[in-house]
Amino acid sequence: MRLFFLITASAMLSYLLGSINGAIIISKFVYHKDIRGFGSKNPGVTNFYRVFGNKGTILVIAIDVLKTIVPVLIGGYILGRNFDMALFGRQIAGLFVMLGHCFPIYYGFQGGKGVMAAGAMLFFIDWRVALVIWGVFIVITVATRYVSLGSTIAAIAYPATQVLLGIGSGKELIVAIICSILLIARHGPNIIRLTKSEEPKLNISQRAEY
């Protein structure tokens, strides 16, 4: 019962913090516009960059990384101290941060894709996993200029990398697979556009659209 309570408390805290959206906050308070009304209307880092350019993007990233780090550390500490399940605690917290980012309670459950939250979480799962997955993401994205393709392939590689490196046990692998499925599902429309050659490519030299 105590384990269930601590997992639930950690999950709720992670979800509430994960629901904070850096792209929406910065677009409103810095640019006095709502990112959800521009570009792809997705309140994520990629769309923010396409719409507003370099300025402000670092703040969006900082918010999304910070909102992930805090609950992940708390989740790992709580379950690690009480049940020697620190890794599982960090992963559960990371999963619910992702859920909060994708389905934020503060914004009508309409959020981003959870890529930055997942990417930040990986460094607290295992640095080797983080380097491999970020490496996959960067290589694919740079080679194709499709952020969605890099994100999707990296998501697929996450649980496989965790298994290959022998990190965690069955329950940690299940959480990793759920994280992967969530990321892939959130990129469903992008995958469809990719098959139709309609997905926009990332242009790092582009000017803001608004």
N, C-alpha and C positions, 0 to 999 in steps of 0.2 A: 504493500500500500504506500509506503514512504517513497519507494522508487517511482511509482506511478505519479505521485504528487509532484516530486521534483522534476520529472521529465515534463509533465504538463505545465508546471510553472515556468520552466525554462523555455518551452515551446511558445507559450503565450507572450512572454517578454520578447522573445526573438521575433515573433510575428509582428508585434506592435512597433518595435524599433525598425524592422524591415519595411514596414509600411511607409516610413518616411522616404520621400522621393526627392533626390537631389536635383534632378532635371526640372521638376515642377517648381521647387522652391527657388532655385536660381533664376529660372525664366520669369517668374512672377516678381521677385523682389529686386532683381538686378535689371532686367529688361522690361519689366512691367507688361509682359505678355505671357501667355500660357502655351507651353510647348505642345500641349495636346491639340492645339489648333493649327499647327504648322507641320510641313513635311509629311512624314508618314503618320503623324499624330501619336507616335509611340513615345512615352515619357522615359526614354533611355538615353544613355551617353551618345550612341551613334547618331540618333536623330537630332539630339541637341547640338552636336558638333556640325552636322549638315546645315542646320538652321541658323545657329548663332556664331559658328566659327570657333576659333581657338579661345577667345575670351570667355571666361566663365566655365569652360569645360573642365578645367582642373579642379574647380570648386565642386562641380557635380561629382567628379570621381572621388574627391576627398570625403564628401558626405556619404556616398554609397559604400565606400570602404570602411569608414568609421562606424557606420550603423551595423556593419557586419562584424567587425573585430570585437566590439564591446560585448554583444550577446554570445558570440562564439567562445570568448574567454570565460565569460560567466558560466555558460553551460558546461564547459570542460572542467572548470573548478568545482562546481557543485556536484556533478556526478563522479568526478575523480576523487574528491575528498571523502565522499560518503559511500561510494560503491566501487571505487577503482575502475571507473568506466569513463575516463577523461576523453578518450578518442570518440567514443559513442556520443558523449555529451556535446562535444564540439560539432560533430556531424549533424546531430538532431537540431542544434541551434542554427547551424548554417542552412539546413533545409527549410526551416521555418522563417528565416530571414528572406530566403528566396521566395517563399510563398507570400510573405508580406509585400515584397517588391512587385511580384506579379499580380497579386490581388489585394491591394492596399485598402484597409478599412477606412482610411481618411479620404480616399479619392474614388469612392463608389466601386471599389474592387476592380478598377481599370488601371493596370500598371504596366511596367516594362517587362523585359524578358528574363531578368535575373542573372545575366551574364557576369556583371561586375561583382555581384554578391558571391556568386559561385567561385569566381577567380580569386577573390580575397580570402574566402574560406579555405581554399586549398593549401595556403601557406601554413595554416594551423592544423591541417590534417597530417601532412608530411611535406617537407620542402622539396623532396625528390619528385613527388607527384605533381606539386605545383610547377616545378621547372619543366617537366615533361609536357603537361597539359598546356601551359602557357606557350611553350615552344611550338607545339602543334598548332595552336591558335594563330600565333604570329606568322609562322611559315605559310600556312594556308591562306591567311588573310592578305599577306604581302604578295604572294604568288598570284592570287586570283582577284584581289581587291574586293572580295565579297566577305564582309564581316559575318554575315549570317552563315556562310559555308564554314568559315573558320570556327565559329561558335558551335555549330552542329557537330562537326567532326571531333572537336575537342571534348564535347559532351559525351560522345560515344567512347572516346578513349579513356575517360576518367575512371569508370569502374574496372576496365580492363587493366589499366596501369596499377590500380590499387591491388588487384589480384596478383599481377606479375611481380610486384615488389613485396608481396606477402604482408601487407598492412591490414591489421584488424582481423576480425573473424566474420562469421556469417551475418550477424546483425549489422555490422558496419558496411558490409558489401551491399546489403539490401537498401540501406539509406543512400549509398552512392548510386545505385541503379535508379532509385526514385528521383534523385537529383538530376540524373542524366535524362530520364524520361521527361521530366518537367521542362528542362531546357529545350529538348527536341520538339516537344509539343508546342511550346511557346513560339518556336520558329516555323510552325506549320505553314503559315501564309508565305513566309520567305522561301521555304523549300518549293512550294508550288510555283512561285514567281521564277525561281532558279530553273525549274524544268521548262519554263516557257521563255527563258532568256529575257525576263522582264525585271529582274532584281537590279536595283541601282548599285553601282560600284562605289567604293569609297575613294574619294579624291582628296588627298591631304592638302592640296593647294587651293581647294575651292574656297570661294568667298561665301559669307553668310547669305542665306536666301531671303531673309525677311527684310 
